Amino acid sequence: MRLSQTFIKTLREAPKDETARNGALLVRAGYIHKEMAGVYDYLPLGLRVIENIKRIIREELNKLGCEEISMSALQNPEPWEKTGRFSDQEVDIWFKTEVSSGGELGLAPTHEEPITNMLKAYITSYKDLPLQVYQFQTKFRNELRAKSGILRGREFLMKDLYSFHTSEEDLDRFYGEVEKAYAKIFDRLGIGGDTYETFASGGIFSKYSHEYQTFLPVGEDTVYYNGDKSVVLNDEVLNDETLEDLGVKREDLVATTAAEVGNIFKLKTKYSEPLGLKFTDQNNELKTVYMGCYGIGVSRVMGVIAEKFADDKGLVWPEAVAPYKYHLVGIGEEGMEAAEKFYAEHPGEVLFDDRDIRPGEKFADAELMGLPYRVVISAKTLAEESAEITERITGKTKLVKLSDLK
Amino acid sequence: MRLSQTFIKTLREAPKDETARNGALLVRAGYIHKEMAGVYDYLPLGLRVIENIKRIIREELNKLGCEEISMSALQNPEPWEKTGRFSDQEVDIWFKTEVSSGGELGLAPTHEEPITNMLKAYITSYKDLPLQVYQFQTKFRNELRAKSGILRGREFLMKDLYSFHTSEEDLDRFYGEVEKAYAKIFDRLGIGGDTYETFASGGIFSKYSHEYQTFLPVGEDTVYYNGDKSVVLNDEVLNDETLEDLGVKREDLVATTAAEVGNIFKLKTKYSEPLGLKFTDQNNELKTVYMGCYGIGVSRVMGVIAEKFADDKGLVWPEAVAPYKYHLVGIGEEGMEAAEKFYAEHPGEVLFDDRDIRPGEKFADAELMGLPYRVVISAKTLAEESAEITERITGKTKLVKLSDLK
């Protein structure tokens, strides 16, 4: 991408009401635009980050045999009324709206009810199980407060996976597979080192669920960890029973703030029972399907990565999610000519600052935008048949022969 | 994809309230699921069709230097109030909702206002123009009736492109480029031969706009065409002035039904004026930006293709949008073994019916699902070292050497 030909530019100021660092930096660097609290647009660079995150998640889920679909945002109340979750007393973050032909609709805050309902058309026998489907879908949640940039959205992108099984044992098996896949996903996203599988409340059907919490100063959750971080638990389950279950002592636990980037949950028959999702087993007996659900907040992950790695100069993207690998700057006529050549040789990997502005401004923008490698080509570097490569995260600079860059 | 390992299956019956052929066939063939009138989920095969349509549109728009973004569905009333379009009297298809912190929001039925408003942060000088941005975004329209399957959705996927210019002349230039790109897009989508650029009302700012109408028996629009179809016009502009402008006589025109798959519109300063989107020109004078907008109904295109090509046996997909190119059926032990080999050699292009059911059922499903080529491998075809290839659209069958299929 040529900066001279994109509409985005870095901005001096973020919106006045944007108090979160991730939101402010992402707006200033031209990745997102704020529509209102908790509602953002994704500009070309931001959309590329989102697509990179989706690609990594998709690749790992497809390896588990998961199938991608896309469900509607508009929700018929009927299946939600069967589980009691259309009630604003039960679920207090619904956006609701009226359809002109009559009746109330909701905007999906999650999709357990419609996916369970839909699969009644597809699951009849044990031969149809197990199955697992996922989507990348915009969720709507009517949050009273949304002041954390893209860490908490009223409208946000989520990956939600649902699995369906003949038995609790098979649900346990797949749940274990998802745990391994999630570890790999967060590693590939560059936040594996700070992201912990965390014990959380399992609701009425399971003792525990698991959250994936990334330790982060601005995180909205409080979690507790033991010395080697082999046990991490959410404050909602910090009680004697949990401590005994997990074999840790309260005095050994340290509190920290964290952002929840994912969660996995053994739903068992919580939704399949009231919605009547059943199958006939080998003995021709009608049984209720076991379910699990597994979320990752895609836009939230982008916000967490922005918060986690940013420094006082701007954003710092891990290579796997960066919108481009190289931020290319040519200095002087000779440098620009060589830069043009480099750009032509690395299609799709290079953000080329070909604007007619001072090198200092280009360098400041490169730091704000945070691509992994800044590549500067000038008469000076060309004298060594080289380009100057600066790694954004370390700030380390070295000359690399142009012939080695191909 | 192996049919034994996907959750989808063909269904005997479509929902009782699904009267549109595209909706009924797409549900029965496992491409979509109906949530309610005008609201559908996209299952794995349906999502692949949508992604293929998006890819073709994206490729052609990127060639014109258009940039992809993704804007929010939730809409702050403010910019819409400036153009008068938040009023239900003015725009009667809004879904509106309340935000819990106070105030009303809308669900975007289109995005002229927010894109115009957003670009005030990015356009200041003539040097920033022209620019053109597009998105694939879910639109919400509170239609009183929605009985045409995915031809008319309350929630549907649209590509909307907006262009911004220093002058009417430059808008005209780009409008002409989009006309050429649209012709190419509809050709590539397989409906070019039946899709006509159609004169329609231009509203108060332009004499005419253009719709792209695909002639279709179940289309909801009525259009008129002359003998060689060099002039096609919407019934809303069928008047003496238009006839004179276009040099056609009323008695030479024939009426037909059609489905609108796209439209392009010279907005000029209709939105930039009330929203204050201005730039300084070479003489440092403040001027209002000229705009155009250009839509394609992505999910509607899928419905139009389904309607257009389907026959009494089921769907018929043009190769460019088909979810897979080959529908593979192995018969007998020997045939299945060779089919497994074929499947391994064509990753990503083959839907493999590896289920343990009768060949007759497999053939019927292949016809219903409508992939371009059915490939049958059996002891009989293997005796000729061949596979039997049947083209779905013509029904023509021939033996092709397996060695030629690689």
Interface residues (C-beta under 8 A of the other chain):
Chain A: Q5 T6 F7 I8 K9 L11 H33 E35 M36 A37 V39 Y40 D41 Y42 L43 P44 L47 I50 G65 E67 E68 I69 S70 M71 S72 A73 L74 Q75 N76 D92 I93 F95 K96 T97 E98 V99 S100 S101 L105 L107 P114 M118 L119 A121 Y122 I123 D128 L131 V133 T138 F140 N142 E143 L144 R145 R154 E155
Chain B: Q5 T6 F7 I8 K9 L11 H33 E35 M36 A37 V39 Y40 D41 Y42 L43 P44 L47 I50 G65 E67 E68 I69 S70 M71 S72 A73 L74 Q75 N76 D92 I93 F95 K96 T97 E98 V99 S100 S101 L105 L107 P114 M118 L119 A121 Y122 I123 D128 L131 V133 T138 F140 N142 E143 L144 R145 R154 E155
